[in-house]
């Protein structure tokens, strides 16, 4: 009976996947890398050339110690295979297969190796840039910079995503990217000072922009005037004297990190929902005022995340005259010592509902001068004039990096005593040992609360303990 059952099972097994139409199989293979798709050619004659119809080409090569070893080089010399040979062979097989029944939609090339050749890159990019291409993703660091063939993009009328990263030189285009929605530029070079601005102006439906730059001498002007832009991430490193202009009325998500040492103009950000700002330290004159003006231009935001040196820079402003953030409901402040700045920010956010305060502790240095000074600042800034948001709107408060010090307990206690509508008070710490844990727990629970519905959560490392 076991043998007969086994025979029946064998008879009922069918290769249903191979019977699917080419279009559906190619769609399935499109979720694999090209290397993985090629491997399926050994399954049967049905699959032998199927991978050549997949509308995606995905190549990746990174130098490693293994690849540079004598044994690895011996194998390459023995079989005559190099990355360039493999990619060129794949292109040839794809072009010969079934008269290119499926046009290329997605081309991705990651090539970081000492033997990467811009000539090969140019050949492959030219082959990929067709009127049907939708995604072009290049991550290349050849010994010589690759001159991107921008004139060929005239034919890429369907391009939706363009990602360029590495030793790539861009020239200003003389045409429009009518379908481009996502533009990602990282570490690239610009042939002229206005190349970037002209490129962005040629994207009438652009929605997502990522720019990382070191702002070399010829990369000083960044003008972003895009009515359709929704997300913008800027990373400016080791640069000064640049000019940045942003005019994006539809922008919802803004992220900035780096130096704000240049001339920055922010306009028409009335629909901004989320902003994340982290700045590098700079000793130039009036740097604090530059940070203040940058933050002030985000006054319509609903969720604001401030990190890095923002709070130290705001401490050095000549006048703390930020506008009122009427829409701000979520504020995340990341830093070491904010007692001078935090009250000012809270007074300018009357409708704040969630406040997250993450305190950074350094191993050998603490930014605060003394605990006594911090206690006096808290008493002077908070007790004398309670911000409206705390007394009338705050519902959630989270203190990250809590160590149970006296002035920290006073700060938490003041929030509990003045926040009438507070529902959740969460205190997190990875620095309290087991001996201090019970003392901190006891003191937290003894703090008076204005809100009868407030719950306190003490989070020690991976464990979270809730108290009513």
C-alpha positions in Angstrom: 0.0 0.0 0.0 2.9 2.3 0.8 4.4 1.7 -2.6 1.1 2.3 -4.5 0.5 5.5 -2.5 4.0 6.7 -3.5 3.3 6.0 -7.1 0.0 7.9 -7.0 1.8 10.8 -5.4 4.4 10.8 -8.2 1.7 10.7 -10.8 -0.1 13.7 -9.3 2.9 15.9 -9.0 2.8 18.6 -11.8 5.1 21.4 -12.6 2.4 24.1 -12.7 4.9 26.9 -12.4 6.6 26.1 -15.7 3.2 26.0 -17.4 2.5 29.7 -16.6 2.8 32.2 -19.5 6.1 34.0 -20.1 4.8 37.3 -19.0 3.9 36.0 -15.5 7.1 34.1 -15.1 9.1 37.1 -16.1 7.2 39.2 -13.5 8.1 36.6 -10.8 11.8 36.6 -11.9 11.9 40.4 -11.8 11.9 40.2 -8.0 15.3 38.4 -8.2 18.7 39.7 -9.0 20.0 39.0 -12.5 22.4 36.5 -11.0 19.6 34.6 -9.4 17.4 34.8 -12.5 20.2 33.4 -14.7 20.5 30.4 -12.3 17.0 29.3 -13.2 18.2 28.5 -16.8 19.4 25.1 -15.5 15.9 24.0 -14.5 14.7 22.8 -17.9 14.7 23.7 -21.6 11.6 25.8 -20.8 13.6 28.0 -18.5 16.8 28.1 -20.5 16.3 31.5 -22.1 13.4 32.8 -20.0 15.7 35.0 -17.8 16.6 37.0 -20.9 13.0 38.3 -21.1 13.0 39.7 -17.6 12.6 43.5 -17.8 15.2 44.1 -15.1 19.0 43.9 -15.1 20.7 44.0 -11.7 24.5 43.8 -11.5 26.6 44.1 -8.4 30.3 43.9 -7.8 32.3 45.1 -4.8 36.0 44.6 -4.2 36.9 42.4 -1.2 39.9 40.7 0.2 38.6 37.4 -1.2 38.3 38.7 -4.7 41.8 40.2 -4.6 43.4 37.0 -3.3 45.8 35.1 -5.6 43.5 32.0 -5.6 40.6 34.1 -6.8 42.7 35.8 -9.4 43.9 32.4 -10.6 40.4 31.3 -11.1 39.5 34.4 -13.1 42.5 33.9 -15.3 41.8 30.2 -15.7 38.2 30.7 -16.9 38.7 34.1 -18.4 35.8 35.6 -16.4 35.7 39.2 -15.2 32.8 41.2 -14.0 32.9 43.2 -17.3 32.9 40.0 -19.3 29.9 38.6 -17.4 27.9 41.8 -17.8 28.7 42.2 -21.5 27.8 38.5 -22.1 24.5 38.9 -20.3 23.7 42.0 -22.5 24.6 40.0 -25.7 22.4 37.0 -24.7 19.5 39.2 -23.8 19.7 41.1 -27.1 19.8 37.9 -29.1 16.9 36.2 -27.3 13.6 36.2 -29.0 14.2 39.6 -30.7 14.0 41.5 -27.4 10.4 40.7 -26.8 10.4 42.5 -23.4 11.9 46.0 -23.2 14.2 46.9 -20.3 12.4 48.7 -17.4 14.9 48.6 -14.6 18.7 48.9 -14.8 20.9 48.7 -11.7 24.7 48.7 -11.7 26.8 48.6 -8.5 30.4 48.4 -9.4 33.1 49.3 -6.8 36.4 47.8 -7.9 39.9 48.9 -8.9 39.3 47.5 -12.4 36.0 49.2 -13.1 36.3 51.0 -16.5 34.2 54.0 -17.4 34.2 52.8 -21.0 32.2 49.7 -20.0 29.9 51.8 -17.9 29.2 54.1 -20.8 28.4 51.2 -23.1 26.0 49.6 -20.7 24.3 52.9 -19.7 23.8 53.7 -23.4 22.3 50.3 -24.0 19.9 50.7 -21.0 18.7 54.2 -21.8 15.7 53.4 -24.0 12.3 55.1 -24.2 10.8 52.4 -22.0 13.4 52.5 -19.1 11.7 53.5 -15.8 14.5 53.0 -13.2 18.2 53.8 -13.6 20.4 53.1 -10.5 24.1 53.6 -10.7 26.6 53.2 -7.8 30.1 53.3 -9.3 33.6 54.4 -8.2 35.9 53.9 -11.2 39.5 55.1 -11.1 38.5 57.9 -13.5 35.3 59.9 -13.2 32.4 58.8 -15.4 31.0 61.5 -17.6 27.3 60.8 -17.5 25.8 60.9 -21.1 23.1 63.3 -20.2 22.2 63.8 -23.9 21.1 60.2 -24.1 18.4 60.9 -21.5 16.4 62.6 -24.3 15.2 59.1 -25.2 14.4 58.1 -21.6 10.9 59.6 -21.6 9.5 57.0 -19.2 12.2 57.4 -16.6 10.5 57.5 -13.1 13.5 56.9 -10.8 17.1 58.2 -11.3 19.7 57.3 -8.6 23.3 58.3 -9.1 26.0 57.7 -6.5 29.8 57.9 -6.9 32.4 59.3 -9.2 29.9 60.6 -11.7 30.1 64.0 -13.5 26.7 65.5 -14.4 26.1 68.1 -17.1 23.1 70.4 -17.2 20.4 68.8 -19.4 18.6 70.7 -22.1 15.4 68.7 -21.9 12.7 67.8 -19.4 12.2 64.6 -17.4 8.5 64.6 -17.8 7.9 61.4 -15.8 10.7 61.6 -13.2 9.3 61.4 -9.6 12.4 60.3 -7.6 15.9 61.8 -7.9 18.7 60.5 -5.7 22.1 62.2 -6.0 24.9 61.2 -3.7 28.6 62.2 -3.9 28.3 63.1 -7.6 30.1 66.0 -9.3 28.6 68.8 -11.2 30.2 70.2 -14.4 29.0 73.8 -13.7 27.8 75.7 -10.6 24.2 75.7 -11.9 24.1 72.1 -13.1 22.0 70.8 -10.1 19.5 73.7 -10.2 19.0 73.2 -14.0 18.5 69.5 -13.5 15.9 69.9 -10.8 14.0 72.5 -12.9 13.7 70.0 -15.7 11.6 67.7 -13.5 8.0 69.0 -13.5 6.5 66.1 -11.6 9.3 65.4 -9.1 8.1 64.2 -5.7 11.1 62.8 -3.9 14.6 64.4 -3.8 17.7 63.1 -2.0 20.9 65.2 -2.2 24.2 64.5 -0.4 27.1 66.8 -1.3 30.4 68.0 0.0 29.9 71.3 -1.9 33.2 71.6 -3.7 34.3 74.9 -5.1 32.2 74.4 -8.2 29.2 73.0 -6.4 28.0 76.1 -4.5 24.5 76.9 -5.7 21.5 74.6 -4.9 18.2 76.0 -6.0 15.1 73.7 -5.4 12.0 75.3 -6.7 9.6 72.4 -7.3 5.9 72.8 -6.8 5.3 69.0 -6.7 8.0 68.0 -4.3 6.8 66.0 -1.3 9.9 64.6 0.4 13.3 66.3 0.6 16.5 65.0 2.3 19.6 67.1 2.3 23.0 66.2 3.6 25.7 68.9 3.4 29.1 68.0 4.7 32.4 69.9 5.1 31.2 72.9 3.2 30.8 76.7 3.6 29.6 79.7 1.7 27.1 77.7 -0.4 23.7 79.0 -1.4 20.6 77.0 -0.8 17.1 78.0 -1.8 14.0 75.9 -1.2 10.6 76.8 -2.5 8.3 73.8 -2.3 4.6 74.5 -1.4 3.7 70.8 -1.5 6.6 69.6 0.7 5.5 67.3 3.5 8.7 65.7 4.8 12.0 67.6 5.2 15.3 66.2 6.6 18.5 68.1 6.9 21.9 67.2 8.3 25.2 69.0 8.0 26.3 72.6 8.2 24.0 75.6 7.8 27.0 77.9 7.3 25.8 79.1 3.8 23.0 81.4 2.7 19.8 79.5 3.2 16.4 80.7 2.0 13.3 78.6 2.8 9.9 79.7 1.4 6.4 78.3 0.9 6.6 75.4 3.3 3.0 75.8 4.6 2.1 72.1 4.0 5.1 70.7 5.9 4.1 67.8 8.2 7.5 66.4 9.4 10.9 67.9 9.8 14.2 66.4 11.1 17.1 68.8 11.6 20.6 67.9 12.7 23.4 70.3 12.3 27.2 70.0 12.5 29.2 72.2 14.8 30.7 75.3 13.2 32.6 78.2 14.8 31.6 80.9 12.3 30.1 84.1 13.5 26.3 84.2 14.1 26.0 80.4 13.4 23.4 80.2 16.2 21.3 82.8 14.4 21.5 80.8 11.2 20.2 77.8 13.0 17.4 79.8 14.6 16.3 81.3 11.2 16.3 77.8 9.7 14.1 76.3 12.4 11.9 79.4 12.3 11.1 78.8 8.6 9.5 75.5 9.6 6.8 77.0 11.8 4.0 75.2 10.1 5.4 71.8 10.8 3.4 69.2 12.8 6.2 66.9 13.9 9.7 68.2 14.6 12.9 66.3 15.4 15.9 68.3 16.6 19.2 66.6 17.1 23.0 67.0 17.0 24.2 70.5 17.9 20.9 72.3 17.3 20.3 73.0 21.0 23.8 74.2 21.7 23.7 76.5 18.7 20.3 77.9 19.8 21.9 78.7 23.2 24.2 81.1 21.3 21.6 83.1 19.5 21.6 86.9 20.0 17.8 86.8 20.4 15.6 83.8 20.8 12.7 85.0 18.7 11.3 81.9 17.0 7.7 82.2 15.7 4.8 80.3 17.2 4.5 76.7 16.0 0.7 76.5 16.1 0.5 73.1 14.3 3.3 71.4 16.3 1.9 68.3 18.0 5.1 66.1 18.3 8.5 67.3 19.4 11.6 65.1 19.7 14.7 66.7 21.2 17.9 64.8 21.0 21.0 66.1 22.9 22.9 66.3 26.2 21.8 69.5 28.0 18.8 71.5 27.0 17.7 73.2 30.1 18.4 76.6 28.6 16.6 76.0 25.4 13.7 73.6 26.2 11.4 76.1 27.9 11.7 78.6 25.0 10.8 75.9 22.5 7.8 74.7 24.6 6.5 78.3 25.0 6.4 78.5 21.2 4.4 75.2 20.8 1.1 75.9 22.5 -0.6 72.8 21.1 2.1 70.2 21.7 0.7 66.8 22.6 3.8 64.5 22.6 7.3 65.4 23.9 10.2 63.1 23.7 13.4 64.2 25.4 16.5 62.0 24.7 19.5 62.9 26.8 23.0 61.8 25.5 25.6 60.8 28.1 29.2 60.7 27.1 31.5 58.2 28.8 34.0 60.7 30.1 32.4 64.1 29.6 29.0 65.5 30.6 27.9 68.7 29.0 26.1 70.0 32.0 28.4 72.1 34.3 26.8 70.9 37.6 23.7 69.3 38.9 23.0 72.2 41.1 23.1 74.6 38.2 20.7 72.4 36.3 18.3 72.3 39.2 18.3 76.1 39.5 17.6 76.5 35.8 14.7 74.1 35.9 13.2 75.9 38.9 13.7 79.3 37.3 12.5 78.4 33.8 9.7 76.0 34.5 8.2 76.8 37.8 7.9 80.5 37.2 6.1 80.3 33.9 4.6 76.9 32.9 4.2 76.6 29.1 0.6 76.4 27.9 1.3 73.1 26.1 2.3 71.3 29.3 -0.7 72.5 31.4 -3.4 72.2 28.7 -2.4 69.8 25.9 0.5 67.5 26.7 -0.6 63.8 26.7 2.6 61.9 26.3 6.1 62.5 27.7 9.1 60.2 27.2 12.5 60.8 28.9 15.2 58.7 27.3 18.7 58.5 28.9 17.3 59.0 32.5 19.8 58.3 35.3 17.8 59.1 38.3 19.8 62.3 39.2 18.2 64.9 41.4 17.6 67.5 38.7 16.2 64.8 36.4 13.7 63.7 39.0 12.8 67.4 39.6 12.2 67.9 35.9 10.0 64.7 35.6 8.2 65.7 38.8 7.4 69.2 37.4 5.9 67.7 34.3 3.7 65.3 36.3 2.6 68.1 38.7 1.6 70.6 35.9 0.4 68.4 33.0 -3.3 68.1 33.7 -4.1 65.9 30.7 -1.0 63.7 30.7 -1.9 60.1 30.0 1.6 58.5 29.7 4.9 59.3 31.4 7.7 56.9 30.2 11.2 57.0 31.6 13.9 54.9 29.9 17.4 54.2 31.0 20.2 51.8 30.2 22.6 53.3 32.8 20.9 52.5 36.1 22.3 49.4 37.9 20.2 47.1 39.9 21.0 48.8 43.2 19.7 52.1 42.0 16.7 50.7 40.2 14.4 50.3 43.3 15.3 53.7 44.6 14.4 55.4 41.3 11.2 53.4 41.0 10.2 54.4 44.5 10.9 58.1 43.9 9.1 58.1 40.6 6.0 56.6 42.2 6.0 59.1 45.0 5.9 62.1 42.7 2.5 63.9 42.8 0.5 63.9 39.6 -2.0 66.4 38.4 -3.6 64.0 35.9 -5.6 61.2 37.5 -5.4 59.0 34.4 -1.6 59.3 34.0 0.3 56.0 33.9 4.1 55.8 34.5 6.3 53.4 32.7 9.9 52.7 33.8 11.9 51.1 31.1 15.2 49.6 32.2 17.1 48.2 29.3 14.9 45.7 27.6 12.3 45.5 30.4 9.4 47.8 30.8 7.4 48.1 34.0 4.1 49.9 34.1 2.5 51.5 37.1 -0.9 53.1 37.5 
